[in-house]
Each structure stands twice: as structure tokens, then as C-alpha cells.
Amino acid sequence: MAHPAPPLCRAKELREIERCAVAGGHRDLMERAGLAAAEIARDRLGDLASVLVLAGPGNNGGDALVVARHLKSWWYDVALVFAGDADRLSPDAKAALDAWREAGGELLDEIPSGKEWGLVVDGLFGIGLERDLTGRYRELVEHVNRLDRPVLALDVPSGLDGDTGVARGAAVLADCTVAFIALKPGLFTLDGPDCCGEILLRTLGLDGLDLPGPPGHLLETSAVERLLPPRRRNSHKGSYGSVAVVGGAESMAGAALLAGRSALKLGAGRVYVGMLAENFPPVDFIQPELMLGTPERLTELDIDCAVIGPGLGRSPQARRWLGHWLTTETPLVLDADALNLLADDGSLCRRLKERSAPALLTPHPAEAARLLGTTVTHVQQDRIAAALALAEIFRTPAVLKGAGSVVALLDERWFVNASGNPGMASAGMGDVLAGMAGAFLAQGLAPEDALLLAVHLHGAAADGLAAQGVGPVGLTASDVTEEARRQLNHWVYHP
């Protein structure tokens, strides 16, 4: 990778970091966290005087109590709602509660009505939440959301699972989330992006701890922008590989063309499209550089990467061509109906697992569920686990697409992609991603790098278009291809 990606830590890893920190003499983590969050709150409050702080039953509530104490000492009007049991607090949280009381602070049972809060600080639940919110806790979360006031969430918005991004019954919709020590994967996938708002990190002075890095990372531009090297002046189209796209069954020709156009515009030297439909045009009049033909024609060519699946269908003919390419030594990108055919046919799965040549899997949640023999709900309940299972079972890097796409590699590393927006929820986006990955494989990138670059660039292109006012509403896959080409050239030649 071009640069190390920021680590993403799940609850078990964070608890180990905290244990090591305390053992190393860092015993004031709650005080550090509370002060860091209070300073952020102060910056956001400005001249607004009234603050509502919600403190829950665990250490997240202890952090909130420290926040409240500091804001009160800075002369803000602080109302603190305590939703815990003082007798069951941890020693650190109990000390924070005692310090709040000694500072003259009061504990409220309910959110006061009729006040116009400058800011709401959410400290109900952090990374330790393992059940759906019910009763009083759910009512408090829903009340906060109804207030329609700026919300600063401590570590994780209450109700959001920090490991998985699942909103457990209800979750606070924050404007800003300050993550302590390390970023959490749930902030960036599934419901996380809708709940967190702006995400800030405060490491609390633990950057220098000598700890083993977690296998998870946030996939940002800095990690991939230099993966594709600049081109030598002394080169030709054969220097950048040939891509074959196999798909385009009856009424689905557009999917294969989108993948082919994407592969061409992201740098493949030659792109062939093998169309399963009986009647296809002799030329793509939008992109005449594409070479259209039958799947049989592709077997006569020297192909560096084959993208199987866009518009493929599930006919016997489609099954036969997937089986053919699985027996070759050609690197593959398997998408769409290629994945559905794999899920339906154990013999095809065995061929994939037995291959020595690389392959990449690019399923959306429904396709992943079919491949794993489970339900979409189960896949979405732990997207990281599902992506890792795909990589392990099929022995190939895989991306589980969606809000915060998860890339799983063969060495058990995983990445949550930080780019992308709701405009990508439109037809053909997956075909474009498959073509991009194929182009990068054909140009010689390692399979892991090709997938990481394609996934992040795909989302970054959509973000660039949205910033220009082209989307998110009405964003098309063809738009993304054009913007991805522009951004990639900027990354490679104008860093």
C-alpha cells in the first residue's frame, strides 16, 4: 500500500489497549477523554451557553460526567441527565460522579423541557453495548433525536454497535462523534455513516504504546493513490494488458458494456466484450474502442484478466462459460451472476477454490448471503465477519459492497472503505467497479492492491461528483467512470 491506513479497533482490541495502557501507568484515561471531548464541545458551543449532557451506566457515562464538569467550570449552563446506578459504576466512573457532585453539579432523571440547548453531549453508551436499546434508554435516544439540536457523541453514538455498525433498536443521530484511542469500524459501515456525522479522533496520548496492530484499517485515499505507477513514455497498448468481459445476455447488454467501458477508461490497453446475447451490435457506438464479439472469440485471444458476470444471466450457456474461465490460469473478477452461479453449483465452487491463478469476488449483501448459505440480515449484522468468511471459504480477496464496503484479504486483514455516498445506489455501479478492478489486474497490480484501489476510487469518484453538484440524486454509473478516470490521473501524475 502507498501509505499505512488508519487502524480500526473492535471492542476486544480496545479493551486490550486500555489494559496495557493502565498497566503502563496511564491510569487517567477517563479524565483525558472527558477533557478532550469538553474542548471539542467548547469549540462548537461558541457563545451559546446551555448544554445538555446525557451520562449512561458505564464508562461512557463516566466520560460524559468529566465533560460536564469541565464545561461547568468554564461557566456553561450544564444540565446532566444520569441514566445509571451510582452503586454499580466502575471505580473511575464513580470517581467522575463524585467529582461532578463536589463541583456543585446536579443529577437529573429526565431531559428538561422548554430549553433551547446549544449542544447535546451523548454519553449514554459506548463500545460495550451488546443488546438492543429498550425502555428508558431508547426513550432518551429518541428524545435526543427529536430535539433537532447539534449532538456530540462520545466514542460511539449511543445505540450504534461500534464493531458492526448495526443500530440496535434506536441510535443517536450525531452531528459529530469523537472517537477515543482509535477509530471503530462501526462508525464507517452500515448504519454508522448515518449516525456519526463528522468523526474526530483523540488518541489520549497512547500513540506511542508498543502494541500489535489490529487487522482492520480504514481505506483512505492516501493508502491507494500511489499504487498505480506513472506510465513509461516508451510503452504501447500491449504494456497495459487486455481485459475480457464475459456477460451481456439478452436484455442485459448494458451491464457488459458498462464494465468494458470502465476497464478501458481506467487504463487497460485492450478490452474485449464477449456477449452472450444472440443479437448484439457490431460496435459500441458510445465507445467504439471496445471490441465486441462472442464468448468463443475470447478463447482465441491472449487475455490478462477476465471480468465474468456483468449481465451474464444464469443460463446453461452462462454456467458453461463461467466453468471454462475457472479452469484457466487467467486472473478473474467475479461479479453479479457469476456469483449467483457459484452459489448454485458446488462443482464451480470447487474449481474456484482449486485455482492457482488469482480471482476477486465483488458481491453485494444478497449475493454474499447466497454464497455463504445464509440470509441478508445475517450478513449485514456483521459485515466484517461476512467478508472475512468469503475470503476464507473461496480463498480469494473479496469486497462486500454497501455503505462502508468491507474488503477482506487472504492474510485476515480487512479494510472498511471511507469513500462513497448514496448516489451510488443506482443501476450499473457494480459493473463499473468490476471493470475497474479488471483494468488494474490487467495492468499488473497485485490482486489485493487492484481490489483496494478499485473500491476506494469507485467511491471517491462518486464523492467528487457529488461535490460538483452531479449527484447524489441522479448519479449514474457512467458518470462515475468518467470521474474515476479524472481522479486516477490526478493521483498518479499530480500528487
Secondary structure, 3 states (H helix, E strand, C coil): CCCCCCEECCHHHHHHHHHHHHHCCCCCHHHHHHHHHHHHHHHHHCCCCEEEEEECCCHHHHHHHHHHHHHHHCCCEEEEEECCCHHHCCHHHHHHHHHHHHCCCCCECCCCCCCCCCEEEEECCCCCCCCCCCHHHHHHHHHHHHHCCCEEEECCCCCECCCCCCECCCCCCCCEEEEECCECHHHCCCCHHHHHCEEEEECCCCCCCCCCCCCEEEECHHHHCCCCCCCCCCCCHHHHCEEEEEECCCCCHHHHHHHHHHHHHCCCCEEEEEECCCCCCCCCCCCCCCEEECHHHHCCCCCCEEEECCCCCCCHHHHHHHHHHHCCCCCEEECCHHHHHHHHCHHHHHHHHHCCCCEEECCCHHHHHHHHCCCHHHHHHCHHHHHHHHHHHHCCCEEECCCCCEEECCCCCEEEECCCCHHHCCCCHHHHHHHHHHHHHHCCCCHHHHHHHHHHHHHHHHHHHHHCCCCCCCCCHHHHHHHHHHHHHHHHHCC
